[in-house]
Amino acid sequence: MARRKFEAIGSTADIAFLLLCYFLMTTTMGEQSGLQRRLPPIPDSNQAQDQKVNRRNIIIVRINSADRLFAGSEAMDITYLKEKIKEFLTNPTNDPNLPEKEAKDIEGKTYMVSKGVISLQNDRGTSYQAYIAVQNELVKAVNELRDDFSMREFGKKFSRLSEDQQEIVKKAIPQNISEAEPKDTGKK
Amino acid sequence: MSKFGSSTNKKEVPQASSNSLSDIVFMLLFFFMVTTQMRETENKVIVKLPEASEVAKLERKDLTANINIGSPTRQYQATYGTDARIQLNDSFKTIADIRDFIASERDAMSEAERSLMTVNLRVDEDVRMGIVSDVKQELRRCSALKIMYAARKPGKD
């Protein structure tokens, strides 16, 4: 009798094992990843729109309907975009054509914060793949600048900083990417 | 004392009881049953995400609304064609339906967390930007401003 009972328990374990295997196989600990962005709010029609940005503070990155990339005014291959953006945001030589910097007080220390804004424009015919590739390059440029800054200030990479320190870095090197209203730049 | 003495004298290792084994397995089973998410919506559009190396993980999965954009899968191509379509929840929708969709997603969340809602744009890499721009404009009008362009890491499916 005792032996019978033992056997019965043994088979429950087997069945449970089978179920377990099934769930192990079918489980997707699916994680979503992507590029996070904040859209600008719809401008209020009552408010006067005189948010003028100085010309030197803005770089226009445009992708036309044939997925050709223009940064500033020249056509460019996507591999050079990152360096261009980094140069634009850091302005190492204080070029009067590149964005001005503003001394900002962040957590008791003064940093020179670039006022540069990247304006990303696309055409209705641009492919999504090209668009994401460009977005990725822009994010990469900002991330690399943040890494450099973190190394200089804290001696660590950005991802290894504490949350407070990350906030400081984020304020010192803001990610100003504006996604403009859609425009038709391609010829019909 | 005598009990201990007798058992050591016999030098017989008692058979390990396997009764608890099933309990442990059941516990594991329940763990996986609870954590598993069966795909709740059927994909009616083909979405092959573009690659991006700088992706960040989405933290709160329960606070996201998914918008799929891509060309319909084969079984729907006869009725809907191969042009890119928007899929919300379980059916093909148009730009005009996004407002209702966002509103219902917001309703499902608690009041404090509504501002944290992220709209996850799952867009096929071959889609043209026109439809994406339209969706973005509509999202701005619904003031659902936190968005994420879903992408995958290169070299990973």
Chai-1 contact restraints between the chains, C-beta under 6 A:
chainA,res_idxA,chainB,res_idxB,connection_type,confidence,min_distance_angstrom,max_distance_angstrom,comment,restraint_id
A,I9,B,N19,contact,1.0,0.0,6.0,A-B,restraint_1
A,I9,B,S22,contact,1.0,0.0,6.0,A-B,restraint_2
A,T12,B,S22,contact,1.0,0.0,6.0,A-B,restraint_3
A,A13,B,L21,contact,1.0,0.0,6.0,A-B,restraint_4
A,A13,B,S22,contact,1.0,0.0,6.0,A-B,restraint_5
A,A13,B,V25,contact,1.0,0.0,6.0,A-B,restraint_6
A,A16,B,S22,contact,1.0,0.0,6.0,A-B,restraint_7
A,A16,B,V25,contact,1.0,0.0,6.0,A-B,restraint_8
A,A16,B,F26,contact,1.0,0.0,6.0,A-B,restraint_9
A,A16,B,L29,contact,1.0,0.0,6.0,A-B,restraint_10
A,F17,B,V25,contact,1.0,0.0,6.0,A-B,restraint_11
A,L19,B,L29,contact,1.0,0.0,6.0,A-B,restraint_12
A,L20,B,L28,contact,1.0,0.0,6.0,A-B,restraint_13
A,L20,B,L29,contact,1.0,0.0,6.0,A-B,restraint_14
A,F23,B,F32,contact,1.0,0.0,6.0,A-B,restraint_15
A,F23,B,T36,contact,1.0,0.0,6.0,A-B,restraint_16
A,T27,B,F32,contact,1.0,0.0,6.0,A-B,restraint_17
A,T27,B,T36,contact,1.0,0.0,6.0,A-B,restraint_18
A,Q32,B,L58,contact,1.0,0.0,6.0,A-B,restraint_19
A,S33,B,V55,contact,1.0,0.0,6.0,A-B,restraint_20
A,S33,B,K57,contact,1.0,0.0,6.0,A-B,restraint_21
A,G34,B,V55,contact,1.0,0.0,6.0,A-B,restraint_22
A,G34,B,M148,contact,1.0,0.0,6.0,A-B,restraint_23
A,G34,B,Y149,contact,1.0,0.0,6.0,A-B,restraint_24
A,G34,B,A150,contact,1.0,0.0,6.0,A-B,restraint_25
A,G34,B,A151,contact,1.0,0.0,6.0,A-B,restraint_26
A,L35,B,A52,contact,1.0,0.0,6.0,A-B,restraint_27
A,L35,B,Y149,contact,1.0,0.0,6.0,A-B,restraint_28
A,Q36,B,A56,contact,1.0,0.0,6.0,A-B,restraint_29
A,Q36,B,M148,contact,1.0,0.0,6.0,A-B,restraint_30
A,R37,B,I147,contact,1.0,0.0,6.0,A-B,restraint_31
A,R38,B,L145,contact,1.0,0.0,6.0,A-B,restraint_32
A,L39,B,R140,contact,1.0,0.0,6.0,A-B,restraint_33
A,L39,B,L145,contact,1.0,0.0,6.0,A-B,restraint_34
A,L39,B,I147,contact,1.0,0.0,6.0,A-B,restraint_35
A,I42,B,R140,contact,1.0,0.0,6.0,A-B,restraint_36
A,I42,B,R141,contact,1.0,0.0,6.0,A-B,restraint_37
A,N122,B,M129,contact,1.0,0.0,6.0,A-B,restraint_38
A,R124,B,M129,contact,1.0,0.0,6.0,A-B,restraint_39
A,R124,B,G130,contact,1.0,0.0,6.0,A-B,restraint_40
A,G125,B,R128,contact,1.0,0.0,6.0,A-B,restraint_41
A,T126,B,M129,contact,1.0,0.0,6.0,A-B,restraint_42
A,Y128,B,V123,contact,1.0,0.0,6.0,A-B,restraint_43
A,Y128,B,E125,contact,1.0,0.0,6.0,A-B,restraint_44
A,Y128,B,V127,contact,1.0,0.0,6.0,A-B,restraint_45
A,Q129,B,P50,contact,1.0,0.0,6.0,A-B,restraint_46
A,Q129,B,E125,contact,1.0,0.0,6.0,A-B,restraint_47
A,Y131,B,M129,contact,1.0,0.0,6.0,A-B,restraint_48
A,I132,B,P50,contact,1.0,0.0,6.0,A-B,restraint_49
A,I132,B,A52,contact,1.0,0.0,6.0,A-B,restraint_50
A,I132,B,Y149,contact,1.0,0.0,6.0,A-B,restraint_51
A,I132,B,A151,contact,1.0,0.0,6.0,A-B,restraint_52
A,N136,B,A52,contact,1.0,0.0,6.0,A-B,restraint_53
A,N136,B,E54,contact,1.0,0.0,6.0,A-B,restraint_54
A,V139,B,E54,contact,1.0,0.0,6.0,A-B,restraint_55
A,K140,B,E54,contact,1.0,0.0,6.0,A-B,restraint_56
A,N143,B,E54,contact,1.0,0.0,6.0,A-B,restraint_57
A,P182,B,S133,contact,1.0,0.0,6.0,A-B,restraint_58
